[in-house]
Amino acid sequence: MSTTVETPYMRPNLDNQGEVPPVGEIIYSPDVCFAGIHPIGNFQEALKQPESYAQAIENEAFSNMDNYVYLRCKNGATKSVTIQAQLFAVPKNKSMFPDAWVPLSVDSQEEKEGNITNVIPAMQPGEIGVTEAPFIWKSPDTESYSLIARLFSDEFPNDMPQSSDLKPVYIADLLKDGLLWAQRNIAEVKFNPNQPYMKKDISLNIPTDSMYQKSKWLILLKSHKFDTWDIQIQASRTDEEGTEIAMERRRMEEQAILGTYVMSPGFYSRVSIMLYPTTVDVTVADDAYVNLELYYGIPTADKEATEKVTPTVIRVLDASDFKKH
């Protein structure tokens, strides 16, 4: 006989509404929301909407690129609950061995080692919750994977399972009595032939004390002595209107507009800059650099007036990065 859990829970399939032991497919959880290389705009609200909750979010996975994953759950408890979340990636043929699970990092302004624990903010009874930030799956190889999600808190403990070669762990065993675990298999990671020579992550921040509320910001890409290189840009979050902050691979120019984006005080995104050489020479001059410049509003057509605008300059990389590479 099945029972309904009284905890936050992730569904093993779309038919499940918190019942254990679950029936049907259990390795394609719709609450492990796989976005691929394109982040979901306003994800915390979008993924909890009824039409979104009623479907699985599945996009293609690519090697040599960051892929983004979000977790959601429903609160089956009778009171407000906040819960922590982790996500692991493992080659599918090793999914029954927790020692092989690799924790994915959380997209956060705190770029510290071991930042692998996300948070699903307070949910009222029956409410759907979504992690505060995306998980970032960095440059997976071209094989089949399992993504394994874990919810836990002091109130709802959920210890990591232990395994050995003699006693593997199966997701079905973890789900018999509760739904604090979920699995989402990725059948294929597509090969991306663009293997960057260098990849650098930077933080794009709009200060919390900025006087500009929900303003349009123009982002300009400037480079010096990088004319024999290609560049590609990828960001972990869209702007506040769902516009993706990205640039397809193209030849570096001294000046290029990345785009105009709506960003409020406190806005944050990780921005990945990928460089590809177009010649056999992968050295750069000592005074070479790549910058991002942020302008509030759009510079005017009047060049003299534009030059009087003081941008926020973010140094992306320079010759010192190549010396460390």
C-alpha positions as CSV (number, residue, x, y, z in Angstrom):
1,M,0.0,0.0,0.0
2,S,1.3,3.4,-0.9
3,T,1.5,6.4,1.5
4,T,2.0,10.1,0.9
5,V,5.1,11.7,2.3
6,E,4.9,14.6,4.7
7,T,8.2,16.2,3.7
8,P,9.4,18.3,0.8
9,Y,9.7,15.9,-2.2
10,M,10.9,15.6,-5.7
11,R,8.8,13.5,-8.1
12,P,10.3,10.4,-9.7
13,N,7.9,11.0,-12.6
14,L,5.0,13.3,-13.6
15,D,2.3,11.0,-12.4
16,N,3.7,10.9,-8.8
17,Q,2.3,13.4,-6.3
18,G,4.4,12.4,-3.3
19,E,3.4,8.7,-3.0
20,V,5.9,6.0,-1.8
21,P,6.9,3.5,-2.8
22,P,6.7,5.1,-6.3
23,V,5.4,3.3,-9.3
24,G,6.5,3.8,-12.9
25,E,9.7,5.3,-14.3
26,I,12.1,6.6,-11.6
27,I,15.2,7.8,-13.5
28,Y,13.8,10.8,-15.3
29,S,12.6,13.0,-12.5
30,P,10.8,16.1,-13.8
31,D,12.1,18.1,-10.9
32,V,15.7,17.9,-12.0
33,C,15.3,20.7,-14.6
34,F,18.0,20.5,-17.3
35,A,18.4,23.7,-19.2
36,G,21.5,22.8,-21.2
37,I,23.7,25.7,-22.2
38,H,20.8,28.3,-22.2
39,P,19.8,29.6,-18.8
40,I,16.1,29.9,-17.9
41,G,14.9,33.5,-17.4
42,N,13.3,34.3,-14.0
43,F,13.8,30.6,-13.2
44,Q,12.6,30.8,-9.6
45,E,9.1,31.9,-10.7
46,A,9.0,30.2,-14.1
47,L,9.7,26.7,-12.8
48,K,7.1,26.8,-10.1
49,Q,4.2,27.8,-12.5
50,P,1.5,25.1,-12.9
51,E,2.2,24.7,-16.7
52,S,6.0,24.3,-16.0
53,Y,5.5,21.9,-13.1
54,A,3.3,19.7,-15.3
55,Q,6.2,19.0,-17.7
56,A,9.8,17.9,-17.7
57,I,12.4,20.5,-18.6
58,E,14.8,18.9,-20.9
59,N,17.4,20.4,-23.3
60,E,20.4,19.1,-25.1
61,A,23.7,18.7,-23.2
62,F,27.0,19.8,-24.8
63,S,30.6,19.1,-24.0
64,N,33.2,21.9,-23.6
65,M,30.5,24.3,-22.3
66,D,28.8,25.0,-19.0
67,N,25.4,23.4,-18.7
68,Y,22.8,24.6,-16.3
69,V,20.5,22.6,-14.0
70,Y,17.8,23.7,-11.5
71,L,16.1,21.7,-8.8
72,R,12.5,22.1,-7.6
73,C,10.4,20.4,-5.1
74,K,6.9,20.5,-3.5
75,N,6.4,20.9,0.2
76,G,4.3,18.0,1.5
77,A,4.8,19.1,5.1
78,T,2.1,20.8,7.2
79,K,4.3,23.8,7.9
80,S,6.7,26.2,6.2
81,V,9.9,24.5,5.2
82,T,13.3,25.7,4.0
83,I,15.6,22.9,2.7
84,Q,19.1,22.5,1.3
85,A,19.9,20.8,-2.0
86,Q,22.8,19.1,-3.8
87,L,23.3,17.8,-7.3
88,F,25.8,15.2,-8.4
89,A,26.9,14.0,-11.9
90,V,28.1,10.5,-12.6
91,P,28.7,8.4,-15.7
92,K,25.5,6.3,-16.0
93,N,27.3,3.0,-15.6
94,K,28.6,4.1,-12.2
95,S,25.4,5.7,-10.8
96,M,25.1,2.9,-8.2
97,F,28.4,3.9,-6.6
98,P,28.1,7.1,-4.5
99,D,31.9,7.4,-4.3
100,A,31.9,8.2,-8.0
101,W,29.3,11.0,-7.7
102,V,30.8,14.4,-8.5
103,P,29.0,17.3,-6.8
104,L,28.2,20.2,-9.1
105,S,29.0,23.8,-8.0
106,V,26.4,26.4,-7.2
107,D,26.3,29.6,-9.3
108,S,27.1,32.1,-6.6
109,Q,29.0,35.3,-6.1
110,E,31.1,33.4,-3.5
111,E,33.5,31.7,-5.8
112,K,35.0,29.6,-3.1
113,E,36.1,25.9,-3.3
114,G,33.4,23.5,-2.1
115,N,30.4,25.7,-2.9
116,I,28.1,22.7,-3.6
117,T,25.1,23.3,-1.4
118,N,22.1,25.2,-2.8
119,V,19.0,26.4,-0.9
120,I,15.3,26.1,-1.7
121,P,13.8,29.1,0.2
122,A,10.8,28.8,2.6
123,M,7.8,27.0,1.1
124,Q,4.3,27.1,2.6
125,P,2.5,23.7,2.7
126,G,1.7,22.6,-0.8
127,E,3.9,25.2,-2.4
128,I,6.5,24.5,-5.1
129,G,10.0,25.7,-4.4
130,V,13.0,26.2,-6.7
131,T,16.7,26.5,-5.8
132,E,18.1,30.0,-5.3
133,A,20.7,29.5,-8.0
134,P,21.5,27.3,-10.9
135,F,23.9,24.4,-10.6
136,I,26.7,24.5,-13.1
137,W,27.8,21.3,-14.8
138,K,31.2,22.3,-16.2
139,S,32.3,20.9,-19.6
140,P,31.1,17.3,-19.3
141,D,32.6,14.6,-21.5
142,T,30.7,13.0,-24.4
143,E,29.0,10.0,-22.6
144,S,25.8,9.1,-20.9
145,Y,25.3,10.5,-17.4
146,S,23.0,10.4,-14.4
147,L,22.2,13.5,-12.4
148,I,21.4,12.6,-8.8
149,A,19.7,15.2,-6.6
150,R,19.6,15.3,-2.8
151,L,17.4,17.3,-0.4
152,F,18.3,17.5,3.3
153,S,18.0,19.7,6.4
154,D,18.3,19.3,10.2
155,E,14.5,18.7,10.3
156,F,14.6,16.3,7.3
157,P,18.0,14.5,7.5
158,N,19.0,12.6,4.5
159,D,22.5,11.2,4.8
160,M,24.7,10.3,1.9
161,P,24.5,6.6,1.2
162,Q,27.5,4.4,1.6
163,S,28.5,1.8,-1.0
164,S,31.1,-0.7,-1.9
165,D,31.8,-2.9,-4.9
166,L,29.9,-5.7,-3.1
167,K,26.8,-3.6,-2.2
168,P,25.9,-0.9,-4.8
169,V,23.2,1.6,-4.1
170,Y,20.1,1.8,-6.4
171,I,17.8,4.9,-6.7
172,A,14.8,2.6,-6.2
173,D,16.1,1.7,-2.7
174,L,16.5,5.3,-1.8
175,L,12.9,6.1,-2.9
176,K,11.1,3.3,-1.1
177,D,10.4,5.4,2.1
178,G,10.8,9.0,0.9
179,L,11.3,11.3,-2.0
180,L,14.3,13.3,-0.8
181,W,16.3,11.8,-3.7
182,A,15.8,12.1,-7.5
183,Q,17.6,10.9,-10.6
184,R,17.6,12.4,-14.1
185,N,19.5,10.4,-16.8
186,I,21.1,12.3,-19.7
187,A,21.2,10.0,-22.6
188,E,23.8,11.8,-24.6
189,V,26.2,14.7,-24.2
190,K,26.7,16.1,-27.7
191,F,30.2,16.7,-28.9
192,N,31.0,20.4,-29.2
193,P,34.0,20.9,-31.6
194,N,34.8,24.3,-30.1
195,Q,37.4,23.5,-27.5
196,P,38.6,26.8,-26.1
197,Y,42.3,27.4,-25.6
198,M,41.4,29.5,-22.5
199,K,38.2,29.9,-20.4
200,K,37.9,32.6,-17.8
201,D,34.9,33.1,-15.5
202,I,34.1,36.6,-14.1
203,S,31.3,38.1,-12.0
204,L,28.9,40.5,-13.5
205,N,27.5,42.6,-10.7
206,I,25.2,45.6,-10.4
207,P,26.0,47.0,-6.9
208,T,23.2,46.9,-4.4
209,D,23.7,50.6,-3.7
210,S,23.3,51.6,-7.4
211,M,21.0,54.5,-7.9
212,Y,19.6,53.0,-11.1
213,Q,16.6,50.8,-10.5
214,K,15.8,48.1,-13.1
215,S,17.8,50.0,-15.7
216,K,19.0,49.2,-19.2
217,W,22.8,48.6,-19.2
218,L,24.8,48.5,-22.4
219,I,27.7,46.0,-22.3
220,L,30.6,46.7,-24.6
221,L,33.4,44.3,-25.3
222,K,36.8,46.0,-25.8
223,S,40.1,44.3,-26.6
224,H,43.7,45.3,-27.4
225,K,46.1,43.2,-29.4
226,F,43.7,40.2,-29.7
227,D,42.9,40.5,-33.4
228,T,44.0,36.9,-34.2
229,W,41.7,35.4,-31.7
230,D,38.1,34.3,-31.7
231,I,35.8,34.9,-28.7
232,Q,32.7,33.3,-27.3
233,I,30.7,34.5,-24.3
234,Q,28.2,32.5,-22.1
235,A,26.4,33.7,-18.9
236,S,24.8,31.7,-16.2
237,R,21.7,33.9,-16.0
238,T,19.5,35.9,-18.3
239,D,18.7,39.5,-17.7
240,E,15.5,40.4,-15.9
241,E,13.5,40.3,-19.0
242,G,14.7,36.9,-20.1
243,T,17.3,38.1,-22.6
244,E,20.3,35.8,-22.8
245,I,23.7,37.4,-22.2
246,A,25.8,35.6,-24.8
247,M,27.9,35.9,-27.9
248,E,28.4,33.1,-30.4
249,R,32.0,32.4,-31.4
250,R,33.3,35.2,-33.6
251,R,36.5,37.0,-34.5
252,M,37.7,39.4,-31.8
253,E,37.2,43.1,-32.5
254,E,38.7,46.1,-30.8
255,Q,35.2,47.1,-29.8
256,A,31.9,45.2,-30.1
257,I,28.5,45.6,-28.4
258,L,27.5,42.5,-26.5
259,G,24.0,43.8,-26.0
260,T,21.6,45.9,-23.9
261,Y,20.3,44.3,-20.7
262,V,17.8,45.1,-18.0
263,M,19.5,44.6,-14.6
264,S,18.6,45.9,-11.2
265,P,20.8,46.6,-8.1
266,G,22.0,43.3,-6.8
267,F,21.9,41.5,-10.2
268,Y,24.5,38.8,-10.5
269,S,25.6,36.5,-13.3
270,R,28.7,34.4,-13.9
271,V,30.1,35.3,-17.3
272,S,32.4,32.8,-19.1
273,I,34.8,34.1,-21.7
274,M,36.2,31.6,-24.1
275,L,39.1,32.3,-26.4
276,Y,40.1,30.3,-29.5
277,P,43.4,31.0,-31.5
278,T,43.1,31.4,-35.2
279,T,46.8,30.9,-35.8
280,V,49.5,28.6,-34.4
281,D,50.8,31.5,-32.3
282,V,49.1,31.4,-28.9
283,T,51.2,34.1,-27.3
284,V,50.0,37.6,-26.6
285,A,51.7,41.0,-26.1
286,D,52.5,42.1,-22.6
287,D,50.0,45.0,-22.9
288,A,47.2,42.9,-24.4
289,Y,43.8,42.8,-22.6
290,V,40.1,42.1,-22.9
291,N,37.6,44.2,-21.0
292,L,33.9,44.4,-20.5
293,E,32.5,48.0,-20.1
294,L,29.1,48.6,-18.6
295,Y,27.2,51.8,-19.4
296,Y,24.1,52.9,-17.8
297,G,21.7,53.6,-20.6
298,I,22.9,53.6,-24.2
299,P,25.8,55.9,-25.3
300,T,24.6,58.6,-27.6
301,A,25.3,58.9,-31.3
302,D,27.4,61.9,-30.4
303,K,30.9,60.5,-30.1
304,E,32.1,63.4,-28.0
305,A,29.2,63.0,-25.5
306,T,29.7,59.3,-25.4
307,E,33.4,59.6,-24.5
308,K,32.4,61.7,-21.5
309,V,30.4,58.8,-20.0
310,T,32.4,56.9,-17.4
311,P,31.7,53.2,-17.7
312,T,32.2,50.4,-15.1
313,V,35.2,48.5,-16.4
314,I,35.6,44.8,-15.7
315,R,39.0,43.4,-16.6
316,V,38.4,40.0,-18.2
317,L,41.9,38.9,-18.9
318,D,45.3,40.1,-19.9
319,A,48.8,38.8,-20.6
320,S,49.3,37.6,-17.0
321,D,46.5,35.0,-17.6
322,F,48.4,33.5,-20.4
323,K,51.5,33.2,-18.3
324,K,49.5,31.2,-15.8
325,H,47.9,29.0,-18.5
